[in-house]
């Protein structure tokens, strides 16, 4: 095995595969089939924007013992060969007759005993990135071998980050911090909301992001109505609250946090809302510990908001973070996932300022044995003001 690979030393990937194989044994999996971009990148270091094209499926088979086998379109052979993976099998894709079905079936039959089980992630926050018809054809070809749900196998391993992964996330957070520092100048140079969004993305790239997969936010008088709408070609006005939220990427790892800005003198409600969000985040930073559950994080944040006489926003108040913009768990009242040391998480409290007006704040943390460590630079306690 080569000492180095595409993103990390090869030993980092060997550790990950060993952890997956340990979980596979606990869940009765004789092999693990990975088809999703994040899972394949996690196991191999294969990092490319070519996933934007839906024309080709990609497969990695993790056997119960030994190294993974890549079963991929021939266009990816050169890049995969630069990873730590040595067993690479290819076909010319896209093939409307047999787009990897035969080759994948051969590898699974070669790898798995006749009555064995092949794990495939099937639960929440997973996806099967191959045509459903082809999945059915593979199922028929490999019988009596069968597919079983391996969501827990992947989740339990990916959710705890190594120090190498944490350093990557810390790096992209620092890049985003530097871009947020430029927002006041960006707004003053041209306050049209769509321009601000574009210039903010340019600032992220200029500071060192590899790409910006996600930029969202909102703006409105005294607050905003939602945080996922595309930016409209409207001018920011005195009294608006501007929020920018980014999922920028460095070496395949995401940051995901936002910042709020008042355009001109903010209302008392907006100042109070920002102070409440800062207070709630401080409560989570002080109280969150490994062994708590995701629902406990929701309780800490929502209780802190209500204790300040404010109304918590609906939905989840944070989530996991890593090789995808959002990962499990979700900080909701129903998520009983245990929080573990080494998880990278977001704290994302939201407050209702008035009907149709909200404010959201987000920080990125890694959960240590003695509590959270900030990866994003802490937002100021007072709402920043941009004078036009």
MIBAZA-277809 format. One line per field, with one value per residue (C-alpha): x, y, z negated; residue in three letters. Coordinates in nm, 3 decimals, always signed. Each point is the difference from the previous one (the first is absolute). Example, Ala and Ser with C-alpha at 12.3 -4.5 7.8 and 13.67 -1.06 7.14 Angstrom:
2
xx <- [+1.230:+0.137] $
yy <- [-0.450:+0.344] $
zz <- [-0.780:+0.066] $
type <- [ALA:SER] $
***
This chain:
388
xx <- [+0.000:+0.133:+0.087:-0.196:-0.333:-0.202:-0.109:+0.155:+0.280:-0.114:+0.002:-0.298:-0.204:+0.123:-0.127:-0.339:-0.033:+0.096:-0.268:-0.260:+0.094:-0.033:-0.351:-0.081:+0.083:-0.233:-0.286:+0.045:+0.137:+0.234:+0.067:-0.103:-0.112:+0.055:-0.156:-0.035:+0.256:+0.071:+0.040:+0.233:+0.209:+0.014:+0.125:+0.239:+0.086:-0.146:-0.084:-0.150:-0.274:-0.090:-0.277:-0.202:-0.064:-0.269:+0.096:+0.222:-0.028:+0.306:+0.050:+0.240:-0.022:+0.147:+0.054:-0.012:+0.381:+0.255:-0.001:-0.294:-0.065:-0.094:-0.247:-0.014:-0.037:+0.327:+0.004:+0.083:+0.278:+0.290:-0.125:-0.092:+0.345:+0.150:-0.185:+0.103:-0.233:+0.186:-0.285:-0.182:-0.238:-0.154:-0.249:-0.064:-0.292:-0.268:-0.112:-0.375:+0.009:+0.218:+0.113:+0.219:-0.264:+0.195:+0.335:-0.142:-0.187:+0.321:+0.188:-0.275:-0.022:+0.380:+0.011:-0.304:-0.089:-0.300:-0.242:+0.170:-0.135:+0.110:-0.060:-0.140:-0.088:-0.381:-0.108:-0.030:+0.262:+0.108:-0.063:+0.050:+0.189:-0.082:-0.314:-0.257:-0.045:+0.373:-0.010:-0.279:+0.206:+0.303:-0.224:-0.115:+0.350:+0.158:-0.279:-0.016:+0.230:-0.215:+0.019:-0.063:-0.016:+0.345:-0.097:+0.130:+0.331:+0.075:-0.150:+0.183:+0.336:-0.037:-0.154:+0.318:+0.272:+0.374:+0.227:+0.101:-0.363:-0.054:+0.301:-0.153:-0.329:+0.185:+0.180:-0.316:-0.161:+0.295:-0.044:-0.368:+0.082:+0.231:-0.271:-0.259:+0.241:-0.035:-0.382:-0.028:+0.219:-0.187:-0.333:+0.124:+0.142:-0.340:-0.295:-0.206:-0.065:+0.083:+0.328:+0.088:-0.055:+0.222:+0.275:-0.009:+0.053:+0.289:+0.150:-0.018:+0.185:+0.255:+0.071:+0.074:-0.322:+0.015:-0.365:-0.316:-0.272:-0.249:-0.071:-0.332:-0.141:-0.264:-0.068:-0.300:-0.120:+0.075:+0.057:-0.049:-0.269:+0.211:+0.362:-0.004:-0.131:+0.218:+0.121:-0.229:+0.122:-0.126:+0.192:+0.070:-0.164:+0.046:-0.161:+0.065:+0.162:+0.233:+0.100:+0.251:+0.050:+0.267:+0.102:+0.342:+0.236:+0.373:+0.155:-0.348:-0.108:-0.272:-0.052:-0.359:-0.064:-0.166:+0.031:-0.260:+0.048:-0.222:-0.024:+0.002:-0.142:-0.172:-0.334:-0.012:-0.163:+0.286:+0.262:-0.182:-0.037:+0.371:+0.082:-0.236:+0.166:+0.344:-0.121:-0.148:+0.322:+0.199:-0.228:+0.068:+0.373:-0.004:-0.225:+0.038:+0.196:+0.061:-0.265:-0.283:-0.249:-0.083:-0.334:+0.190:+0.180:-0.338:-0.130:+0.300:-0.033:-0.379:-0.011:+0.263:-0.198:-0.328:+0.176:+0.075:-0.368:+0.035:-0.162:+0.231:-0.014:-0.147:+0.187:+0.346:+0.244:+0.322:+0.145:+0.312:+0.258:+0.284:+0.033:-0.357:-0.152:-0.231:+0.043:-0.177:-0.104:-0.266:-0.063:-0.374:-0.230:-0.026:+0.364:+0.138:+0.346:+0.278:+0.253:+0.356:+0.340:+0.149:-0.329:+0.004:-0.332:-0.178:-0.185:-0.283:-0.253:-0.282:-0.234:-0.337:+0.006:-0.355:-0.241:+0.197:+0.329:+0.274:+0.369:+0.238:+0.354:+0.246:+0.343:+0.214:+0.148:+0.176:-0.120:+0.287:-0.003:-0.037:-0.243:-0.010:+0.298:-0.086:+0.119:-0.162:+0.104:-0.261:-0.247:-0.014:-0.249:-0.146:-0.159:+0.255:-0.113:+0.079:-0.052:-0.086] $
yy <- [+0.000:+0.344:+0.225:+0.296:+0.042:+0.283:+0.189:-0.173:-0.248:-0.348:-0.106:+0.225:-0.197:-0.332:+0.105:+0.091:-0.330:-0.194:+0.191:-0.074:-0.368:-0.017:+0.146:-0.230:-0.301:+0.125:+0.042:-0.324:+0.154:-0.211:+0.303:+0.363:+0.163:+0.376:+0.202:+0.356:+0.271:+0.071:-0.366:-0.074:+0.308:-0.097:-0.351:+0.080:+0.372:+0.011:+0.370:+0.142:+0.236:-0.255:-0.123:+0.294:-0.214:-0.261:-0.201:-0.255:-0.212:-0.064:-0.290:-0.095:-0.343:-0.036:-0.372:-0.147:-0.022:+0.173:+0.315:+0.150:-0.068:+0.292:-0.085:+0.320:+0.150:+0.000:+0.382:-0.009:-0.259:+0.246:+0.203:-0.308:-0.145:+0.303:-0.101:-0.279:-0.244:-0.260:-0.228:+0.209:-0.161:+0.206:+0.000:+0.250:+0.210:+0.099:-0.333:-0.018:-0.382:-0.077:+0.305:-0.182:-0.254:-0.301:+0.113:+0.095:-0.329:-0.191:+0.184:-0.059:-0.371:-0.025:+0.178:-0.132:-0.363:-0.150:+0.065:+0.319:+0.349:+0.322:+0.320:+0.307:+0.323:+0.022:+0.235:+0.372:+0.222:-0.273:-0.046:-0.273:+0.159:-0.249:-0.063:-0.194:-0.237:-0.079:-0.058:-0.255:-0.167:-0.027:-0.141:-0.275:-0.081:-0.041:-0.212:-0.177:+0.271:+0.290:+0.368:+0.119:+0.343:+0.130:+0.352:-0.053:-0.136:+0.317:+0.245:-0.132:+0.024:+0.326:+0.197:-0.002:+0.202:-0.060:+0.289:+0.017:+0.052:+0.256:+0.196:+0.010:+0.133:+0.253:+0.121:+0.056:+0.172:+0.244:+0.067:+0.077:+0.223:+0.205:+0.030:+0.112:+0.275:+0.144:+0.016:+0.363:+0.121:-0.224:+0.151:+0.359:-0.048:-0.105:-0.090:-0.205:-0.331:-0.223:+0.187:-0.041:-0.376:-0.023:+0.215:-0.201:-0.320:+0.166:+0.099:-0.360:-0.117:+0.279:-0.101:-0.358:-0.200:-0.266:+0.060:+0.139:-0.263:+0.196:+0.366:+0.105:+0.255:+0.265:+0.368:+0.199:+0.282:-0.096:-0.365:-0.241:-0.243:-0.302:-0.105:-0.207:+0.232:+0.104:+0.358:+0.248:+0.304:+0.242:+0.268:-0.035:+0.279:+0.175:-0.221:-0.330:-0.294:-0.186:-0.361:-0.195:-0.374:-0.203:-0.356:+0.050:-0.292:-0.058:-0.340:-0.154:+0.128:+0.255:+0.287:+0.106:+0.315:+0.336:+0.361:+0.275:+0.368:+0.303:+0.245:+0.332:+0.035:-0.326:-0.014:-0.094:-0.330:-0.085:+0.090:-0.212:-0.291:-0.003:+0.018:-0.292:-0.213:+0.082:-0.092:-0.331:-0.091:+0.081:-0.231:-0.286:+0.068:-0.019:-0.303:-0.238:-0.317:-0.344:-0.248:+0.249:-0.054:+0.216:+0.085:+0.132:+0.251:+0.114:+0.031:+0.208:+0.242:+0.036:+0.034:+0.274:+0.187:-0.030:+0.109:+0.333:+0.054:-0.095:-0.265:-0.275:-0.063:-0.323:-0.292:-0.119:+0.221:-0.157:-0.306:-0.196:+0.128:-0.149:-0.129:+0.115:+0.335:-0.161:-0.334:-0.186:+0.050:+0.273:+0.210:-0.060:-0.118:-0.345:-0.082:-0.229:-0.036:-0.008:+0.282:-0.136:+0.150:+0.101:+0.088:+0.323:+0.178:+0.326:+0.201:+0.171:+0.168:+0.198:+0.257:+0.132:+0.380:+0.051:-0.180:-0.062:+0.128:-0.218:+0.016:-0.297:-0.037:-0.284:-0.105:-0.307:-0.205:-0.325:-0.181:-0.077:-0.200:+0.321:+0.173:+0.181:+0.156:+0.274:-0.049:+0.317:+0.330:+0.099:+0.258:+0.330:+0.034:+0.318:+0.007:+0.144:+0.316:+0.094:+0.368:+0.064] $
zz <- [+0.000:+0.092:-0.292:+0.131:+0.174:+0.149:-0.311:-0.301:-0.066:+0.099:-0.364:-0.064:+0.253:-0.133:-0.343:+0.146:+0.186:-0.313:-0.195:+0.269:+0.004:-0.378:+0.022:+0.293:-0.215:-0.275:+0.250:+0.195:+0.321:+0.213:+0.220:+0.022:+0.326:+0.021:+0.281:-0.138:+0.062:-0.368:-0.093:+0.289:-0.074:-0.368:+0.079:+0.284:+0.019:+0.354:+0.026:+0.319:+0.112:+0.268:-0.231:+0.130:+0.308:-0.068:+0.309:-0.176:-0.316:-0.221:-0.240:-0.277:-0.163:-0.349:-0.074:-0.349:+0.010:+0.218:+0.207:+0.192:+0.366:+0.225:+0.278:+0.201:+0.348:+0.191:+0.006:-0.372:+0.012:+0.007:-0.295:-0.207:+0.070:-0.174:-0.317:-0.234:+0.180:+0.208:+0.116:+0.262:+0.250:+0.274:+0.283:+0.277:-0.120:+0.058:+0.142:+0.068:+0.003:-0.303:-0.195:-0.248:-0.101:+0.122:-0.139:-0.339:-0.023:+0.075:-0.276:-0.255:+0.085:-0.020:-0.335:-0.187:-0.090:+0.178:-0.286:-0.118:-0.063:+0.165:-0.191:+0.179:-0.183:+0.020:-0.281:-0.064:+0.164:+0.242:+0.370:+0.258:+0.288:+0.271:+0.201:-0.201:+0.292:+0.001:-0.376:+0.060:+0.272:-0.226:-0.274:+0.237:+0.127:-0.343:-0.157:-0.240:-0.138:-0.116:-0.085:-0.357:-0.159:-0.100:-0.101:-0.353:+0.130:+0.192:-0.249:-0.304:+0.175:+0.193:-0.286:-0.212:+0.168:-0.020:-0.091:+0.366:+0.100:-0.276:+0.126:+0.349:-0.137:-0.217:+0.313:+0.203:-0.300:-0.013:+0.372:-0.054:-0.299:+0.221:+0.268:-0.256:-0.106:+0.351:-0.004:-0.121:+0.287:+0.247:-0.108:+0.012:+0.351:+0.133:-0.222:+0.245:-0.175:+0.297:+0.050:-0.368:+0.032:+0.308:-0.150:-0.323:+0.197:+0.184:-0.336:-0.120:+0.311:-0.030:-0.360:+0.105:+0.026:+0.271:+0.084:-0.155:+0.014:-0.207:-0.055:-0.145:-0.237:-0.021:-0.042:-0.113:-0.219:-0.360:+0.098:+0.288:+0.099:+0.090:+0.040:+0.320:+0.272:+0.293:-0.022:+0.172:+0.197:-0.266:-0.184:-0.370:-0.199:-0.332:-0.263:+0.182:-0.170:+0.236:-0.063:+0.207:-0.043:+0.175:+0.065:+0.152:+0.069:-0.051:+0.076:+0.007:-0.344:-0.071:-0.235:-0.069:-0.199:+0.044:-0.112:-0.046:+0.079:-0.059:+0.288:-0.181:-0.349:-0.101:-0.181:-0.366:+0.097:+0.232:-0.261:-0.256:+0.241:+0.073:-0.371:-0.069:+0.268:-0.141:-0.349:+0.117:+0.179:-0.313:-0.199:+0.242:-0.002:-0.380:-0.045:+0.294:-0.079:+0.157:-0.111:+0.038:+0.279:+0.297:-0.162:-0.304:+0.222:+0.132:-0.357:-0.113:+0.291:-0.007:-0.380:+0.009:+0.265:-0.190:-0.319:+0.167:+0.074:+0.367:+0.221:+0.130:+0.372:+0.129:+0.149:-0.092:-0.185:+0.122:+0.170:+0.087:+0.247:+0.202:+0.356:+0.063:-0.087:-0.251:-0.170:-0.276:-0.273:+0.009:-0.308:-0.028:-0.276:+0.162:+0.078:-0.271:+0.157:-0.257:+0.036:+0.004:-0.055:+0.335:+0.167:+0.201:-0.045:+0.063:-0.262:+0.188:-0.228:+0.159:-0.150:+0.119:-0.007:+0.129:+0.233:+0.318:-0.144:-0.144:-0.081:+0.013:-0.129:+0.058:-0.126:+0.075:-0.285:-0.072:-0.312:-0.234:-0.325:-0.203:+0.236:+0.333:+0.172:+0.248:+0.356:+0.133:-0.156:-0.258:+0.124:-0.191:-0.283:+0.155:+0.343:+0.249:+0.178:+0.360:+0.075:+0.364] $
type <- [UNK:UNK:UNK:UNK:UNK:UNK:UNK:UNK:UNK:UNK:UNK:UNK:UNK:UNK:UNK:UNK:UNK:UNK:UNK:UNK:UNK:UNK:UNK:UNK:UNK:UNK:UNK:UNK:UNK:UNK:UNK:UNK:UNK:UNK:UNK:UNK:UNK:UNK:UNK:UNK:UNK:UNK:UNK:UNK:UNK:UNK:UNK:UNK:UNK:UNK:UNK:UNK:UNK:UNK:UNK:UNK:UNK:UNK:UNK:UNK:UNK:UNK:UNK:UNK:UNK:UNK:UNK:UNK:UNK:UNK:UNK:UNK:UNK:UNK:UNK:UNK:UNK:UNK:UNK:UNK:UNK:UNK:UNK:UNK:UNK:UNK:UNK:UNK:UNK:UNK:UNK:UNK:UNK:UNK:UNK:UNK:UNK:UNK:UNK:UNK:UNK:UNK:UNK:UNK:UNK:UNK:UNK:UNK:UNK:UNK:UNK:UNK:UNK:UNK:UNK:UNK:UNK:UNK:UNK:UNK:UNK:UNK:UNK:UNK:UNK:UNK:UNK:UNK:UNK:UNK:UNK:UNK:UNK:UNK:UNK:UNK:UNK:UNK:UNK:UNK:UNK:UNK:UNK:UNK:UNK:UNK:UNK:UNK:UNK:UNK:UNK:UNK:UNK:UNK:UNK:UNK:UNK:UNK:UNK:UNK:UNK:UNK:UNK:UNK:UNK:UNK:UNK:UNK:UNK:UNK:UNK:UNK:UNK:UNK:UNK:UNK:UNK:UNK:UNK:UNK:UNK:UNK:UNK:UNK:UNK:UNK:UNK:UNK:UNK:UNK:UNK:UNK:UNK:UNK:UNK:UNK:UNK:UNK:UNK:UNK:UNK:UNK:UNK:UNK:UNK:UNK:UNK:UNK:UNK:UNK:UNK:UNK:UNK:UNK:UNK:UNK:UNK:UNK:UNK:UNK:UNK:UNK:UNK:UNK:UNK:UNK:UNK:UNK:UNK:UNK:UNK:UNK:UNK:UNK:UNK:UNK:UNK:UNK:UNK:UNK:UNK:UNK:UNK:UNK:UNK:UNK:UNK:UNK:UNK:UNK:UNK:UNK:UNK:UNK:UNK:UNK:UNK:UNK:UNK:UNK:UNK:UNK:UNK:UNK:UNK:UNK:UNK:UNK:UNK:UNK:UNK:UNK:UNK:UNK:UNK:UNK:UNK:UNK:UNK:UNK:UNK:UNK:UNK:UNK:UNK:UNK:UNK:UNK:UNK:UNK:UNK:UNK:UNK:UNK:UNK:UNK:UNK:UNK:UNK:UNK:UNK:UNK:UNK:UNK:UNK:UNK:UNK:UNK:UNK:UNK:UNK:UNK:UNK:UNK:UNK:UNK:UNK:UNK:UNK:UNK:UNK:UNK:UNK:UNK:UNK:UNK:UNK:UNK:UNK:UNK:UNK:UNK:UNK:UNK:UNK:UNK:UNK:UNK:UNK:UNK:UNK:UNK:UNK:UNK:UNK:UNK:UNK:UNK:UNK:UNK:UNK:UNK:UNK:UNK:UNK:UNK:UNK:UNK:UNK:UNK:UNK:UNK:UNK:UNK:UNK:UNK:UNK:UNK:UNK:UNK:UNK:UNK:UNK:UNK:UNK:UNK:UNK:UNK:UNK:UNK:UNK:UNK:UNK:UNK:UNK:UNK:UNK:UNK] $
***
